[in-house]
Amino acid sequence: MNIVGIDIGGTFTDLVGCVDGRIVTSKTSTTPADPTLGVATSLALAACHLPSLSEVLHGSTIAINTVLERKGAVTGLITTKGFRDVYAIGRGNRIEAFNLWFHRPKPLVERRHTFEVHERINANGDVMTAIDTAEVERLALELKEAGVEAVAVCFLHSYANPDHEKIVGDILRRVNPTLFVTLSHEILREFREYERTSTTALNAFVGPRVRNYLNTLETYLRGESFGGKVHIMRSNGGVMSLDQARVQPVSMMESGPVAGMIGAGRLAAHLGLEQCIGFDMGGTTAKSSLITRGQPAIEDGYVIGDHASGQPMQLPVVDIVEVGNGGGSIAWVDLSGGLHVGPKSAGADPGPACYGKGSMDPVVTDADLMLGRINGGRFLDGAMQLDIAAAGRALDEKVGKPLGLSTMEAALGVATIADNNMSLSVRAVSVNKGVDPRETSMIAFGGAGPLHAIAIAREIFIPQVIIPKLPGTFSALGMLMASWRQDFVRTLVGRLGGLDKSIVERVFNELAADGKAQMQRDGVSGDVADFRFYADLRYVGQEHALSIRIENADLLSGDTSLVRGRFHEEHDQRYGQAAVEEQLEIVNLRLVLTAPRADTLAEQWLTEPWTPTDDKPETARDVVYDDPKNPLRARVLWRPSMPAGMSITGPAVIEEPNSTILIHPGDKVTVTEAGHLIVDIARKD
């Protein structure tokens, strides 16, 4: 079976494939105007012949960038009469209480494009006011005349009974076939009207742009005689079909970064790490995620953008904390003389100043080049020659002169501030969650991750950093390990032990039926599918719930002692206490449906013995670590030449085709039998 994973980032497009029993890779610049050009180039560089491939797995930042840049479709919102402003009002909490410039999330739908419809269904799913189809017909024409390109339909209690949404959807699609229509019950059937409305609006907002991109991608692939399957990486750590991605593009918001964390989880399990932190630094952002027993944490809720003013999305997402610092993050000086790095990025075009495309904005990559940490002649395995003079001019002009610093001092300042910024994301998934970083390891990847990870690890006392094979294209590799996964939810509110057994069984059966229908649409065999049910439970009076594994309906309506015990144990582990005398209530039932990959080629390669290739002699060069006036003479090694069992002590730079690893003085590096690098951080008193 020949498969490839292609990850389109904001700066680079990465490819990793298992072709004819061997691993192939490539890395090329992303083409923002037409990302499929990057796909075509990456396939050509890796010598992948599309007709010989059986599967293409794909992840992209197009959905999340559409939201962050607010470049989505002109979107309308249809809701229940009297609830027009739920989406704009949002929640009443003030997340940043002392921020004088705090503002609530700005809706993606203008108020003039928000419409009400006479209809009402109660929380039990009973119709109280029948929908007026004539009113909907008139509204459909009004939307068409207003130039609305996408519409989100979210009625108050449609999670309990979606009939009215279905009626509206049928009319809208009939009156205007080109309109992108999103019905909330097709995305999630869960209460909390604000988050459900926001998620539905997000899907509609990005829908036309993502659908057009996926259509272009499929046209290209099929035009090159590709006859295999196309799977899209989901934010929940699984993959979905191309058809489903067209309908639910909101599910692929974090599709690229998530894949890398899946791969990091597999590596952590192989190395026997109980708890570790996945750290991914690319050209635009840096991402961190806590991995426990080989599994990244998954949260049923996520905010796109800033945690206080971003867009809420109520879907299962691998818990990733992201900061706007990457290799392409621009360094700038504010009016009061403060030096900042990011969040704005130079992207792929024009890119860093050292790319030689005329940019005069200094970025982190320019700083690393000036400090001797990057070899400008080996960047992208020599495919892109970096201009060190251009990097120096940009740093001097935009940072050095305004702050009265030398060029090297400016470069070190930029790199240090970037490291400090990125350490915040690592703290957020460790210290902020009650996890002691000193008891974890870090798995670092991404094109720039191994260059900065060790400084970040030392900053927060992480004792060990692991650099996997192919770190520069590791997210694409992670796609080849991702299972097919679907998540389904139904709101079911009631006291545990007091639920009607017939109602619980009905909801269980509805979830199972939805899962089987999706399996049939995607051609997934029932022989390999894994059905796992969960109940969202909480103490009576609490706001948020914990998901607890449930094997069958009887555990909720019969003897509930087993479920209660599981909840108390999870609550104690999560919050340090459990109120065993308190009553419990259920709010949702969930189904997580997965199907493992038929092939395990990528996972096998991750653990198979390492054989050195491409022997190149060791060299040396001056590298700035802590003092710009006193660079250290560092060993420079070519990673493909390093045999298993080899150990070295820094200062050193380890180069490979698509990444560079910076080893600090005193740090010890060991090559494992499988070819991964274990870096033991030297303690500094």
BELQUIKA-V506702 format. One record per residue. N is the residue number from 1. RES is the residue in one letter. D_CENTER is the distance of its C-alpha to the mean C-alpha in Angstrom with 1 decimal. Layout:
n/res/d_center
N/RES/D_CENTER
N/RES/D_CENTER
This chain:
n/res/d_center
1/M/27.0
2/N/25.4
3/I/21.7
4/V/19.2
5/G/15.4
6/I/14.6
7/D/11.5
8/I/12.2
9/G/11.0
10/G/12.9
11/T/15.5
12/F/15.7
13/T/15.4
14/D/15.4
15/L/17.2
16/V/18.1
17/G/20.6
18/C/23.1
19/V/26.2
20/D/29.7
21/G/28.8
22/R/27.3
23/I/24.0
24/V/23.7
25/T/21.3
26/S/21.1
27/K/19.4
28/T/20.4
29/S/19.9
30/T/17.8
31/T/20.2
32/P/18.9
33/A/21.9
34/D/21.3
35/P/18.2
36/T/20.2
37/L/22.5
38/G/19.9
39/V/19.4
40/A/23.2
41/T/23.7
42/S/21.3
43/L/23.2
44/A/26.5
45/L/25.8
46/A/24.9
47/A/28.0
48/C/26.2
49/H/28.6
50/L/26.9
51/P/29.8
52/S/29.6
53/L/25.9
54/S/25.4
55/E/21.6
56/V/18.9
57/L/15.2
58/H/12.9
59/G/9.5
60/S/9.5
61/T/8.6
62/I/11.8
63/A/10.9
64/I/9.1
65/N/11.8
66/T/14.4
67/V/13.9
68/L/13.8
69/E/16.8
70/R/18.4
71/K/19.5
72/G/19.2
73/A/22.2
74/V/25.2
75/T/24.4
76/G/26.8
77/L/26.6
78/I/29.2
79/T/29.8
80/T/32.7
81/K/35.8
82/G/35.8
83/F/32.0
84/R/31.2
85/D/29.9
86/V/27.6
87/Y/24.5
88/A/26.0
89/I/27.3
90/G/24.2
91/R/24.6
92/G/27.6
93/N/26.1
94/R/25.9
95/I/23.0
96/E/24.4
97/A/28.0
98/F/29.5
99/N/27.6
100/L/30.3
101/W/28.0
102/F/25.6
103/H/24.9
104/R/23.3
105/P/20.5
106/K/22.1
107/P/22.1
108/L/20.8
109/V/24.1
110/E/27.4
111/R/30.1
112/R/32.5
113/H/30.1
114/T/29.8
115/F/32.5
116/E/34.1
117/V/35.7
118/H/38.5
119/E/37.2
120/R/36.7
121/I/35.6
122/N/35.7
123/A/33.3
124/N/35.3
125/G/34.7
126/D/38.3
127/V/39.1
128/M/40.9
129/T/41.1
130/A/40.9
131/I/38.9
132/D/41.0
133/T/40.2
134/A/42.4
135/E/40.4
136/V/37.2
137/E/39.1
138/R/40.1
139/L/36.6
140/A/35.2
141/L/37.7
142/E/37.0
143/L/33.3
144/K/34.4
145/E/36.9
146/A/34.4
147/G/32.1
148/V/29.2
149/E/26.7
150/A/24.5
151/V/25.3
152/A/23.7
153/V/26.1
154/C/25.7
155/F/28.9
156/L/29.6
157/H/29.9
158/S/28.6
159/Y/26.5
160/A/30.0
161/N/31.6
162/P/29.9
163/D/33.2
164/H/33.5
165/E/30.0
166/K/31.0
167/I/34.2
168/V/32.6
169/G/30.1
170/D/33.0
171/I/35.0
172/L/32.3
173/R/31.5
174/R/35.3
175/V/36.3
176/N/33.5
177/P/32.0
178/T/29.7
179/L/28.1
180/F/24.4
181/V/24.9
182/T/22.4
183/L/24.1
184/S/22.4
185/H/23.7
186/E/22.0
187/I/18.5
188/L/19.4
189/R/22.8
190/E/22.4
191/F/24.5
192/R/23.6
193/E/24.5
194/Y/22.7
195/E/19.1
196/R/20.1
197/T/21.5
198/S/18.5
199/T/16.2
200/T/18.9
201/A/19.5
202/L/15.9
203/N/16.2
204/A/19.6
205/F/18.7
206/V/16.1
207/G/18.1
208/P/20.8
209/R/18.8
210/V/16.2
211/R/19.1
212/N/21.2
213/Y/18.7
214/L/18.3
215/N/22.1
216/T/22.7
217/L/20.5
218/E/22.5
219/T/25.7
220/Y/25.2
221/L/24.5
222/R/27.4
223/G/29.6
224/E/29.2
225/S/30.5
226/F/27.3
227/G/28.2
228/G/25.4
229/K/22.4
230/V/19.2
231/H/16.1
232/I/12.8
233/M/9.5
234/R/8.4
235/S/5.8
236/N/8.5
237/G/8.6
238/G/11.5
239/V/12.8
240/M/15.0
241/S/17.9
242/L/18.2
243/D/20.5
244/Q/18.2
245/A/15.4
246/R/18.2
247/V/19.1
248/Q/15.8
249/P/13.5
250/V/11.8
251/S/10.3
252/M/8.2
253/M/6.6
254/E/2.9
255/S/5.1
256/G/5.6
257/P/3.9
258/V/4.1
259/A/7.5
260/G/8.6
261/M/8.5
262/I/10.4
263/G/12.8
264/A/13.3
265/G/14.2
266/R/16.7
267/L/18.2
268/A/18.6
269/A/20.5
270/H/22.6
271/L/23.5
272/G/24.3
273/L/22.1
274/E/22.2
275/Q/19.5
276/C/17.4
277/I/14.6
278/G/11.9
279/F/11.9
280/D/10.3
281/M/12.3
282/G/12.3
283/G/14.6
284/T/13.0
285/T/10.8
286/A/10.7
287/K/8.1
288/S/9.7
289/S/9.7
290/L/13.0
291/I/14.1
292/T/17.4
293/R/19.6
294/G/17.1
295/Q/14.6
296/P/11.3
297/A/12.0
298/I/11.1
299/E/12.1
300/D/13.7
301/G/12.8
302/Y/10.4
303/V/11.5
304/I/10.3
305/G/12.1
306/D/14.7
307/H/15.0
308/A/18.6
309/S/18.7
310/G/15.3
311/Q/14.9
312/P/14.6
313/M/12.9
314/Q/14.6
315/L/12.6
316/P/11.3
317/V/7.7
318/V/6.9
319/D/8.1
320/I/6.4
321/V/8.8
322/E/8.6
323/V/11.9
324/G/13.4
325/N/15.1
326/G/14.9
327/G/17.8
328/G/18.5
329/S/18.5
330/I/22.0
331/A/24.6
332/W/26.9
333/V/29.9
334/D/30.5
335/L/34.0
336/S/34.8
337/G/34.0
338/G/30.7
339/L/28.4
340/H/24.7
341/V/21.7
342/G/19.0
343/P/17.1
344/K/18.6
345/S/17.9
346/A/20.4
347/G/17.9
348/A/19.5
349/D/22.6
350/P/24.6
351/G/22.4
352/P/24.0
353/A/27.7
354/C/28.3
355/Y/27.1
356/G/30.4
357/K/29.4
358/G/31.3
359/S/28.7
360/M/30.3
361/D/27.2
362/P/26.6
363/V/23.1
364/V/22.0
365/T/22.7
366/D/26.2
367/A/26.7
368/D/25.8
369/L/28.1
370/M/30.9
371/L/30.6
372/G/31.2
373/R/27.9
374/I/27.0
375/N/29.5
376/G/29.8
377/G/31.6
378/R/29.0
379/F/25.8
380/L/24.0
381/D/26.9
382/G/29.4
383/A/28.2
384/M/27.7
385/Q/30.3
386/L/29.4
387/D/32.0
388/I/32.6
389/A/35.2
390/A/33.0
391/A/30.5
392/G/33.4
393/R/34.8
394/A/31.6
395/L/31.2
396/D/34.9
397/E/35.1
398/K/32.1
399/V/31.9
400/G/35.0
401/K/37.8
402/P/36.5
403/L/36.2
404/G/39.2
405/L/37.3
406/S/37.8
407/T/35.3
408/M/34.3
409/E/34.1
410/A/31.8
411/A/29.5
412/L/29.4
413/G/28.8
414/V/25.8
415/A/24.3
416/T/25.2
417/I/23.7
418/A/20.4
419/D/20.5
420/N/21.5
421/N/18.7
422/M/16.0
423/S/17.9
424/L/17.2
425/S/13.5
426/V/15.0
427/R/17.7
428/A/15.5
429/V/14.2
430/S/17.7
431/V/20.7
432/N/19.5
433/K/19.0
434/G/22.4
435/V/21.4
436/D/23.7
437/P/22.0
438/R/25.4
439/E/24.9
440/T/21.5
441/S/20.5
442/M/17.7
443/I/16.1
444/A/15.4
445/F/14.1
446/G/13.1
447/G/16.1
448/A/17.0
449/G/15.7
450/P/19.0
451/L/21.0
452/H/20.0
453/A/18.8
454/I/22.4
455/A/23.4
456/I/20.6
457/A/21.5
458/R/25.2
459/E/24.5
460/I/23.3
461/F/25.5
462/I/23.1
463/P/25.8
464/Q/24.1
465/V/21.4
466/I/20.6
467/I/19.8
468/P/19.1
469/K/20.8
470/L/19.1
471/P/16.8
472/G/16.5
473/T/15.1
474/F/13.6
475/S/10.2
476/A/12.6
477/L/14.7
478/G/12.1
479/M/12.1
480/L/15.8
481/M/15.5
482/A/13.4
483/S/15.7
484/W/16.4
485/R/15.4
486/Q/16.4
487/D/16.6
488/F/19.8
489/V/21.2
490/R/24.7
491/T/26.1
492/L/29.2
493/V/30.8
494/G/33.7
495/R/35.2
496/L/34.5
497/G/37.8
498/G/39.0
499/L/37.0
500/D/38.9
501/K/38.4
502/S/38.7
503/I/35.9
504/V/33.5
505/E/34.4
506/R/34.0
507/V/30.4
508/F/29.7
509/N/31.3
510/E/29.5
511/L/26.1
512/A/27.4
513/A/28.8
514/D/25.6
515/G/23.9
516/K/26.8
517/A/26.9
518/Q/23.3
519/M/24.2
520/Q/27.2
521/R/25.4
522/D/23.0
523/G/25.8
524/V/24.6
525/S/27.5
526/G/28.4
527/D/29.7
528/V/26.3
529/A/24.4
530/D/23.7
531/F/24.1
532/R/23.1
533/F/24.1
534/Y/23.2
535/A/25.0
536/D/23.7
537/L/26.5
538/R/27.7
539/Y/31.0
540/V/33.1
541/G/32.6
542/Q/29.0
543/E/26.3
544/H/23.2
545/A/23.2
546/L/22.1
547/S/21.3
548/I/24.1
549/R/24.7
550/I/27.6
551/E/29.4
552/N/31.7
553/A/33.0
554/D/36.0
555/L/34.1
556/L/33.5
557/S/37.0
558/G/39.2
559/D/39.2
560/T/36.2
561/S/36.9
562/L/34.3
563/V/31.5
564/R/32.8
565/G/32.9
566/R/29.3
567/F/28.3
568/H/30.5
569/E/29.2
570/E/25.5
571/H/26.5
572/D/28.5
573/Q/25.8
574/R/23.2
575/Y/25.8
576/G/28.8
577/Q/31.1
578/A/32.0
579/A/34.7
580/V/36.2
581/E/39.0
582/E/36.7
583/Q/36.2
584/L/32.9
585/E/31.6
586/I/29.0
587/V/26.9
588/N/24.7
589/L/24.7
590/R/21.7
591/L/21.5
592/V/18.8
593/L/19.9
594/T/18.9
595/A/20.6
596/P/20.4
597/R/20.4
598/A/24.0
599/D/23.7
600/T/22.6
601/L/23.4
602/A/20.3
603/E/20.5
604/Q/24.2
605/W/23.8
606/L/21.5
607/T/24.5
608/E/27.5
609/P/30.1
610/W/29.5
611/T/32.2
612/P/32.5
613/T/32.8
614/D/33.7
615/D/36.0
616/K/36.2
617/P/38.3
618/E/37.1
619/T/37.6
620/A/37.3
621/R/36.5
622/D/36.4
623/V/33.1
624/V/32.7
625/Y/31.1
626/D/32.6
627/D/35.7
628/P/35.7
629/K/39.4
630/N/39.4
631/P/36.9
632/L/37.0
633/R/38.0
634/A/35.0
635/R/35.1
636/V/33.1
637/L/32.2
638/W/30.7
639/R/28.2
640/P/29.2
641/S/32.7
642/M/32.1
643/P/33.4
644/A/32.2
645/G/33.8
646/M/34.2
647/S/33.8
648/I/34.0
649/T/34.1
650/G/32.7
651/P/33.1
652/A/31.6
653/V/29.1
654/I/27.7
655/E/26.8
656/E/25.3
657/P/24.7
658/N/21.1
659/S/20.7
660/T/23.1
661/I/23.4
662/L/25.5
663/I/27.7
664/H/29.5
665/P/33.1
666/G/33.9
667/D/30.6
668/K/31.2
669/V/29.3
670/T/30.0
671/V/29.0
672/T/28.4
673/E/30.1
674/A/26.9
675/G/26.5
676/H/23.7
677/L/24.6
678/I/25.3
679/V/25.9
680/D/28.0
681/I/28.0
682/A/31.5
683/R/32.5
684/K/34.1
685/D/36.7
